[in-house]
Every structure is written in C-alpha cells, then in structure tokens.
Amino acid sequence: MRNILGLALCFIFLSAVQAQEQKLEVTVYNRDLALIKDQREIKLNAGTNIVSFTDVAAQIDPTSVHLKSITFPEEVMVKEQNFEYDLLSADKLLSRYLDKKIKLISDSESLYEGKLLSFDPQQLILDQEGPLKMVDRENIREIEFPELPSGLITRPTLIWQIYSQESGNIPCELTYLTSGMDWQADYVAVVNPEDTKMDLNGWVTIRNESGTTYPEAGLKLIAGDVHRIPKPRPIRPYKMMAAEALAAEERDFEEEAVFEYHMYTLDRVTTLKDNQTKQISLLSASNIPVKKIYIYDGASSEGKVWVKLEFKNSQENGVGFPLPKGRLRVYKADSKQALQFIGEDEIDHTPKDEKVRVFLGSAFDVVGERKQTDYRQVTDRIREEAYEIKLRNHKDTDIEVVITEHLYGDWEVIKASHPYERKDARTMELKVLVKKDSEEVINYRVRYKW
C-alpha cells in the first residue's frame, strides 16, 4: 500500500498562532536525558491566544515544560498547556473511518467504494451496499479519505492558551526535558613498541532517538552522575552513524565545571538528526607516558596474571583534560606495522591530575600459583595462616609483578619473604621482580586477632 492519502489534507489548530524563527540549544546528559532550550518568535495579539509549537521531541516529559517571554516576562502569561501526541498513521486513519465510506484503487486500476467494516495488516473489508468485498492490502495502490478526522496530527505538538498584554512578534523560550538522548565517550589509544608511550584520541558519541531533529543547535554535554527518579525505557538499536573528525591539534569542546559535574560545550552549532548517532572529536594527545603493570590476585584470578596500562591525566603528559566516563580501546602495531587490537576497558569520570588504569586482559607468558601452607588456631582469639605464591615468567625480559592479597579483621604479617605494603585495612601488596624465564617463590604468615 504505497499511498495511504490520495487527497491533500489540511491541518487546523483552532486558528493557532505558529511560532517562528527557531534557535536551539541542546544539553545532553549521560543517562537517557536531554535539556532542550528552544527560542522562537511568536506573533501574539493583545488578549487570549492559542499558540502551537511543533517539532518538539516525541519523548518529551510534559511535566518539565516551561514557556516564558524573553522581553515581556510579566506581560505574557500561560493559562493552559496541552501536549498533543496522537500522531497520524495509516492504521489510526483507517480506525477513524470504521463504518464510514472510503475509496480504494488497486494496482490494476480497479475502484472499490464502500463502508469500511474492518481491517488488519493483510486485508480490508468493505460493505458495498450489498455484497461484502475483502481487499488484499498488498494490492492497494491508493486509499482516498474525504477529510482528516479531528485530533490527528503529523508531529508532536505543544499547544498553549496564552494571555498577552502586548501584541507583535515576541521572542519566547521553551525549555523541556526529553528522554531518547544520551552520550558517551569513546577513546582509542595506540601504544609504542616498548609499551612506554601512547597516543590517545577521544570521541563523544551522541544518540538522538527523541523523536525530532534539532537543526543547527548549540550543543552541551554534561558528564557526571546526575540523580533522577528511575524511569526505565527500552533502548532501540542505533540506526545511523555520522562522524565529525578534527585535526589532531584542535579541540572543539570547551570544558567547565558546573555544580559537581563537568560540562563540555561545542564551539559551533551542529545538527542532531532523529534516529542518528553522531561522533565528534573530543581530544587528541600524543606521546603520553604509560606504565605496564602486571597484577596477580591469587584469590580471584585463578592463576592468571592481569595486565594493566596506567597513565596520569596531567598537563605535563599532554592531557590534563577532565575525561568523561567511557570505553577505551587499545591498539599496538605488529612487526609489519599493522595495528592490532590488544584490549579494552571502561574508565570512570577522571579529573585532571588523577591516574587512569586500563585493564587489558591476562598475560600469556606469566603464570601465578597460590596455596595455603599452614593453619594454626593459637588461642580462642588468635589464628595464624601461611601462604606460598609462585610466579613463573616465561618472557625474555624481567618483569615486576604486583601481588594483591585480601586480608580481614585485625591482621598482622609476622613473617614475609619479600617487602610488603599495607594498602588499606583489608589489602596487602607485594612488588616482586621476576627475572626472565625463571620462577620466584613468595611466602608470608599472617596472624588474625579478634
């Protein structure tokens, strides 16, 4: 059914005054939320006016809507507000014409005219003042309706009853919250052959499934954990991707602190199309010093030695830019200078001058082994436990492994084969050098009191 409307249709909003000359600003949050500021000039007459705003988000929160006059805030008052979202569709139009006459034109130019009795996705049933006609919807080329039933609209629309003491084109600002929009940061890092430096590029990925397009809008992004009352919504798959790349030295986002969050403002306007995912460059930095860290947590890693990359988000290292939460993918060139993917992790919101650790996976050539070698109940309130840890390094270079042990209660290490550090009330760390192609054995005894 290729043409559901054979007649031109006219939409009338109670002689509504239409808002013109749109100016947009969109602030997108991390969690399915955006704040829309929409400035338009509205032609008002002195007295009561009916004003309609179209091109608003289909997922708007009507309770968050606020309309104000920019130039005459005291003279222009909103008396009533309505959000109309009964949008026109083929099935809705057909449902309004049940028991009414319509015309059908088939692919073979056959004309059927009669009262619509029922319809479903496959067929329509017409009463032709005698015989009933069942028409396959696949064969229908056009359906003609005498007129548009009242109450159906083509786009979500806000309608106000406004009392104005002024007349003329009055600038007004509409503010509202909408679901269906969010953003996240995505980072790509490339480490050098020695695993001592990396290049870092950051992108922001903005999803717009709010139900409308925001043309030539100012864009702000808020990073941080903004509290909201939960309202779960299904997230549909991304349908379209657009990317805006920048030269490595440029940074289009200006960052500033807002309350306890960080805001990133794009220094130009951009169009956020409905059902689109857009990427814009956030940052680019080269030759950032990194450190590769091997970590063995014998109680939970099942013999695996974890590998992490650590860097400091400082200006001296070429960054020093508050990093919003997001996924960081890491690549490294092989012997033929082709980049290979070596792991990814999600980093949290990271202020400047803080360290970032990225978990990449487990070391292939480094193996850990941990076992309890002794258990003694010294008294009713004292117990001792002893452990042995073995680290085997099959690499052709020496490495340092950080051993993490999780202890509990009132504990004291009474004997240890290697230096250790008490990180907190429940954690002990040992930094152990394991020479190439060799094994290192670590022993310690801990006493618990209660």
URGIFEN-V988083 format. One record per pair of residues at least 24 apart in sequence whose ideal C-beta (glycine too) atoms are under 7 Angstrom apart, sorted by sequence separation. I is the first residue (numbers start at 1). J is the second residue. D is the distance in Angstrom with one decimal. If there is no record, write none. Layout:
# URGIFEN-V988083
i->I j->J d->D
i->I j->J d->D
This chain:
# URGIFEN-V988083
i->183 j->207 d->7.0
i->323 j->347 d->6.6
i->325 j->349 d->4.8
i->418 j->442 d->5.4
i->17 j->42 d->6.4
i->94 j->119 d->5.1
i->182 j->207 d->5.5
i->324 j->349 d->5.9
i->366 j->391 d->7.0
i->367 j->392 d->4.7
i->404 j->429 d->5.8
i->417 j->442 d->5.6
i->17 j->43 d->5.5
i->181 j->207 d->6.4
i->403 j->429 d->6.7
i->417 j->443 d->4.5
i->17 j->44 d->6.7
i->58 j->85 d->6.7
i->181 j->208 d->5.4
i->209 j->236 d->5.9
i->323 j->350 d->4.3
i->366 j->393 d->5.5
i->402 j->429 d->5.9
i->403 j->430 d->4.3
i->417 j->444 d->6.7
i->252 j->280 d->6.6
i->289 j->317 d->5.7
i->330 j->358 d->6.5
i->416 j->444 d->4.1
i->180 j->209 d->4.4
i->181 j->210 d->5.0
i->252 j->281 d->6.5
i->253 j->282 d->5.7
i->288 j->317 d->5.0
i->322 j->351 d->5.5
i->365 j->394 d->4.2
i->366 j->395 d->6.8
i->402 j->431 d->5.6
i->403 j->432 d->6.1
i->415 j->444 d->6.4
i->180 j->210 d->3.7
i->288 j->318 d->5.4
i->322 j->352 d->5.8
i->328 j->358 d->5.5
i->330 j->360 d->6.0
i->365 j->395 d->4.6
i->415 j->445 d->4.3
i->104 j->135 d->5.8
i->179 j->210 d->6.9
i->180 j->211 d->6.3
i->207 j->238 d->6.6
i->287 j->318 d->6.5
i->288 j->319 d->6.3
i->321 j->352 d->6.7
i->400 j->431 d->5.9
i->401 j->432 d->5.3
i->413 j->444 d->5.7
i->414 j->445 d->5.4
i->17 j->49 d->5.4
i->19 j->51 d->6.5
i->107 j->139 d->5.4
i->178 j->210 d->4.7
i->251 j->283 d->5.9
i->286 j->318 d->6.4
i->320 j->352 d->4.9
i->400 j->432 d->7.0
i->17 j->50 d->6.7
i->106 j->139 d->5.1
i->285 j->318 d->4.2
i->366 j->399 d->6.8
i->400 j->433 d->5.5
i->401 j->434 d->5.6
i->413 j->446 d->5.3
i->414 j->447 d->5.2
i->16 j->50 d->4.7
i->17 j->51 d->4.9
i->18 j->52 d->6.2
i->19 j->53 d->5.3
i->106 j->140 d->6.1
i->107 j->141 d->5.2
i->242 j->276 d->6.0
i->285 j->319 d->5.1
i->412 j->446 d->7.0
i->15 j->50 d->6.8
i->16 j->51 d->6.3
i->106 j->141 d->6.1
i->226 j->261 d->6.7
i->240 j->275 d->6.0
i->244 j->279 d->6.8
i->246 j->281 d->3.9
i->398 j->433 d->6.3
i->399 j->434 d->5.6
i->411 j->446 d->5.5
i->412 j->447 d->5.0
i->14 j->50 d->5.0
i->16 j->52 d->4.2
i->104 j->140 d->5.5
i->105 j->141 d->5.2
i->224 j->260 d->6.3
i->239 j->275 d->4.6
i->240 j->276 d->4.6
i->241 j->277 d->5.1
i->242 j->278 d->4.7
i->243 j->279 d->4.4
i->244 j->280 d->4.8
i->245 j->281 d->6.0
i->248 j->284 d->4.3
i->398 j->434 d->6.9
i->411 j->447 d->7.0
i->13 j->50 d->7.0
i->105 j->142 d->4.3
i->224 j->261 d->3.1
i->240 j->277 d->6.4
i->244 j->281 d->6.9
i->313 j->350 d->5.4
i->398 j->435 d->5.0
i->411 j->448 d->5.4
i->183 j->221 d->5.4
i->223 j->261 d->6.2
i->224 j->262 d->6.3
i->283 j->321 d->5.5
i->314 j->352 d->6.7
i->398 j->436 d->5.4
i->410 j->448 d->6.7
i->13 j->52 d->4.9
i->104 j->143 d->5.7
i->222 j->261 d->5.4
i->223 j->262 d->4.7
i->238 j->277 d->4.5
i->313 j->352 d->5.6
i->314 j->353 d->5.2
i->397 j->436 d->5.4
i->403 j->442 d->6.5
i->407 j->446 d->6.1
i->409 j->448 d->5.2
i->410 j->449 d->4.5
i->313 j->353 d->6.6
i->396 j->436 d->5.4
i->410 j->450 d->6.3
i->102 j->143 d->6.1
i->103 j->144 d->4.1
i->222 j->263 d->5.5
i->223 j->264 d->6.9
i->313 j->354 d->5.6
i->391 j->432 d->6.5
i->393 j->434 d->4.2
i->395 j->436 d->5.8
i->396 j->437 d->6.9
i->409 j->450 d->5.7
i->102 j->144 d->6.5
i->221 j->263 d->6.9
i->393 j->435 d->6.7
i->102 j->145 d->5.9
i->220 j->263 d->5.6
i->221 j->264 d->4.4
i->312 j->355 d->5.3
i->313 j->356 d->5.9
i->391 j->434 d->5.0
i->393 j->436 d->6.1
i->394 j->437 d->6.2
i->393 j->437 d->6.7
i->220 j->265 d->5.0
i->310 j->355 d->5.9
i->311 j->356 d->5.7
i->393 j->438 d->6.1
i->310 j->356 d->6.9
i->219 j->266 d->4.2
i->310 j->357 d->4.9
i->392 j->439 d->4.7
i->97 j->145 d->6.2
i->391 j->439 d->6.8
i->308 j->357 d->4.9
i->309 j->358 d->4.7
i->390 j->439 d->6.0
i->391 j->440 d->4.9
i->308 j->358 d->6.1
i->218 j->269 d->5.8
i->219 j->270 d->5.5
i->308 j->359 d->5.2
i->309 j->360 d->6.4
i->390 j->441 d->5.4
i->93 j->145 d->6.6
i->217 j->269 d->6.0
i->308 j->360 d->6.6
i->96 j->149 d->4.0
i->216 j->269 d->4.6
i->217 j->270 d->6.6
i->306 j->359 d->6.4
i->307 j->360 d->5.1
i->388 j->441 d->6.7
i->389 j->442 d->4.3
i->179 j->233 d->5.6
i->217 j->271 d->7.0
i->307 j->361 d->6.0
i->156 j->211 d->6.4
i->216 j->271 d->6.0
i->217 j->272 d->6.1
i->307 j->362 d->6.7
i->388 j->443 d->5.3
i->215 j->271 d->5.0
i->306 j->362 d->5.9
i->307 j->363 d->5.2
i->214 j->271 d->6.9
i->305 j->362 d->6.3
i->387 j->444 d->6.1
i->213 j->271 d->6.9
i->214 j->272 d->4.4
i->304 j->362 d->4.0
i->305 j->363 d->4.6
i->93 j->152 d->7.0
i->213 j->272 d->6.8
i->386 j->445 d->4.4
i->92 j->152 d->6.3
i->213 j->273 d->4.9
i->262 j->322 d->4.8
i->213 j->274 d->4.9
i->305 j->366 d->4.3
i->384 j->445 d->6.1
i->385 j->446 d->5.6
i->212 j->274 d->5.6
i->262 j->324 d->7.0
i->305 j->367 d->6.9
i->384 j->446 d->7.0
i->211 j->274 d->6.2
i->305 j->368 d->5.3
i->384 j->447 d->5.0
i->88 j->152 d->4.6
i->208 j->272 d->4.7
i->210 j->274 d->6.9
i->303 j->367 d->6.1
i->86 j->151 d->5.8
i->88 j->153 d->6.4
i->208 j->273 d->6.6
i->303 j->368 d->5.5
i->382 j->447 d->6.5
i->383 j->448 d->4.8
i->86 j->152 d->6.0
i->87 j->153 d->6.2
i->88 j->154 d->5.2
i->206 j->272 d->6.6
i->208 j->274 d->6.0
i->209 j->275 d->5.9
i->255 j->321 d->6.5
i->303 j->369 d->6.2
i->86 j->153 d->6.7
i->87 j->154 d->6.8
i->255 j->322 d->5.9
i->301 j->368 d->6.9
i->382 j->449 d->5.6
i->208 j->276 d->5.5
i->381 j->449 d->6.0
i->84 j->153 d->5.6
i->87 j->156 d->6.9
i->294 j->363 d->6.1
i->381 j->450 d->5.6
i->207 j->277 d->5.1
i->298 j->368 d->5.9
i->85 j->156 d->4.8
i->206 j->277 d->7.0
i->205 j->277 d->6.2
i->206 j->278 d->4.9
i->294 j->366 d->6.1
i->296 j->368 d->4.3
i->298 j->370 d->3.1
i->84 j->157 d->4.7
i->205 j->279 d->5.2
i->83 j->158 d->5.7
i->84 j->159 d->6.0
i->204 j->279 d->6.9
i->203 j->279 d->4.9
i->204 j->280 d->5.3
i->81 j->158 d->7.0
i->82 j->159 d->4.6
i->203 j->280 d->6.8
i->203 j->281 d->5.9
i->204 j->282 d->5.0
i->81 j->160 d->5.4
i->203 j->282 d->5.8
i->80 j->160 d->6.7
i->202 j->282 d->3.9
i->80 j->161 d->3.9
i->202 j->283 d->4.3
i->78 j->160 d->5.4
i->79 j->161 d->4.5
i->79 j->162 d->6.7
i->201 j->284 d->5.1
i->78 j->162 d->5.6
i->79 j->163 d->5.5
i->77 j->162 d->7.0
i->200 j->285 d->4.9
i->4 j->90 d->4.5
i->76 j->162 d->6.4
i->77 j->163 d->5.0
i->199 j->286 d->4.8
i->76 j->164 d->4.9
i->200 j->288 d->5.7
i->4 j->93 d->6.8
i->75 j->164 d->6.5
i->75 j->165 d->4.0
i->76 j->166 d->6.8
i->197 j->287 d->5.0
i->198 j->288 d->5.2
i->75 j->166 d->5.1
i->197 j->288 d->6.5
i->298 j->389 d->5.9
i->197 j->289 d->6.2
i->198 j->290 d->5.0
i->65 j->158 d->6.6
i->67 j->160 d->6.3
i->196 j->289 d->6.8
i->197 j->290 d->6.4
i->72 j->166 d->5.2
i->76 j->170 d->6.4
i->196 j->290 d->6.4
i->195 j->290 d->6.9
i->296 j->391 d->6.5
i->60 j->156 d->6.8
i->305 j->401 d->6.4
i->185 j->282 d->6.4
i->195 j->292 d->4.6
i->58 j->156 d->4.8
i->72 j->170 d->6.2
i->57 j->156 d->7.0
i->71 j->170 d->6.2
i->191 j->290 d->6.5
i->55 j->155 d->6.3
i->56 j->156 d->5.4
i->71 j->171 d->5.6
i->54 j->155 d->4.9
i->69 j->170 d->5.6
i->70 j->171 d->4.4
i->223 j->324 d->3.7
i->56 j->158 d->5.6
i->70 j->172 d->6.4
i->223 j->325 d->6.8
i->54 j->157 d->5.0
i->69 j->172 d->5.2
i->70 j->173 d->5.7
i->53 j->157 d->6.6
i->68 j->172 d->6.6
i->52 j->157 d->5.3
i->53 j->158 d->4.2
i->67 j->172 d->6.1
i->68 j->173 d->5.7
i->294 j->399 d->5.6
i->296 j->401 d->5.4
i->52 j->158 d->7.0
i->294 j->400 d->6.8
i->52 j->159 d->4.9
i->67 j->174 d->5.2
i->294 j->401 d->4.4
i->295 j->402 d->4.9
i->296 j->403 d->5.1
i->297 j->404 d->4.5
i->299 j->406 d->5.6
i->294 j->402 d->6.7
i->50 j->159 d->6.7
i->51 j->160 d->4.8
i->66 j->175 d->4.7
i->293 j->402 d->6.2
i->295 j->404 d->6.3
i->50 j->161 d->6.1
i->51 j->162 d->5.4
i->65 j->176 d->4.5
i->64 j->176 d->5.1
i->48 j->161 d->6.4
i->49 j->162 d->4.8
i->64 j->177 d->4.0
i->48 j->163 d->5.4
i->49 j->164 d->6.2
i->61 j->176 d->6.7
i->47 j->163 d->7.0
i->60 j->176 d->5.4
i->61 j->177 d->4.7
i->61 j->178 d->6.5
i->44 j->162 d->6.7
i->46 j->164 d->6.2
i->60 j->178 d->4.9
i->46 j->165 d->6.4
i->59 j->178 d->5.1
i->200 j->319 d->7.0
i->44 j->164 d->4.3
i->46 j->166 d->6.7
i->59 j->179 d->4.3
i->46 j->167 d->4.6
i->53 j->174 d->6.0
i->57 j->178 d->3.8
i->59 j->180 d->4.1
i->44 j->166 d->6.7
i->45 j->167 d->5.2
i->44 j->167 d->6.0
i->57 j->180 d->6.7
i->224 j->349 d->6.5
i->43 j->169 d->5.3
i->44 j->170 d->5.3
i->223 j->349 d->5.8
i->41 j->169 d->4.5
i->42 j->170 d->5.6
i->41 j->170 d->6.8
i->41 j->171 d->5.4
i->42 j->172 d->5.1
i->39 j->171 d->6.4
i->40 j->172 d->6.3
i->39 j->173 d->4.9
i->1 j->137 d->5.2
i->6 j->142 d->4.3
i->37 j->173 d->6.2
i->38 j->174 d->4.4
i->6 j->143 d->6.4
i->7 j->144 d->5.7
i->3 j->141 d->6.5
i->6 j->144 d->4.0
i->7 j->145 d->6.4
i->37 j->175 d->5.3
i->1 j->140 d->4.7
i->2 j->141 d->6.2
i->3 j->142 d->4.7
i->4 j->143 d->5.6
i->9 j->148 d->4.5
i->36 j->175 d->7.0
i->185 j->324 d->4.4
i->187 j->326 d->6.0
i->189 j->328 d->6.1
i->191 j->330 d->6.4
i->36 j->176 d->5.5
i->185 j->325 d->6.5
i->186 j->326 d->5.4
i->185 j->326 d->2.9
i->186 j->327 d->5.6
i->187 j->328 d->4.0
i->188 j->329 d->5.5
i->189 j->330 d->4.8
i->190 j->331 d->5.0
i->191 j->332 d->5.0
i->11 j->153 d->6.8
i->35 j->177 d->5.8
i->36 j->178 d->6.1
i->184 j->326 d->5.2
i->190 j->332 d->6.9
i->11 j->154 d->7.0
i->16 j->159 d->6.7
i->33 j->177 d->6.4
i->34 j->178 d->5.4
i->13 j->159 d->6.7
i->33 j->179 d->6.5
i->32 j->179 d->5.3
i->34 j->181 d->3.8
i->33 j->181 d->7.0
i->33 j->182 d->6.9
i->190 j->339 d->6.6
i->32 j->182 d->5.0
i->31 j->182 d->6.2
i->59 j->210 d->5.0
i->30 j->182 d->6.1
i->58 j->210 d->6.7
i->59 j->211 d->5.4
i->28 j->181 d->5.3
i->29 j->182 d->6.8
i->30 j->183 d->6.7
i->57 j->210 d->3.9
i->58 j->211 d->2.4
i->28 j->182 d->6.5
i->30 j->184 d->6.9
i->57 j->211 d->5.1
i->58 j->212 d->6.6
i->28 j->183 d->4.8
i->57 j->212 d->5.0
i->56 j->212 d->6.3
i->55 j->212 d->5.4
i->34 j->210 d->6.6
i->28 j->206 d->6.0
i->26 j->214 d->5.2
i->24 j->214 d->5.2
i->26 j->217 d->4.7
i->25 j->217 d->6.3
i->24 j->217 d->3.8
i->25 j->218 d->4.2
i->26 j->219 d->5.6
i->27 j->220 d->4.3
i->28 j->221 d->5.4
i->29 j->222 d->4.9
i->30 j->223 d->6.5
i->24 j->218 d->6.8
i->27 j->222 d->6.2
i->33 j->228 d->6.8
i->29 j->226 d->5.7
i->32 j->233 d->6.2
i->26 j->272 d->6.3
i->30 j->325 d->7.0
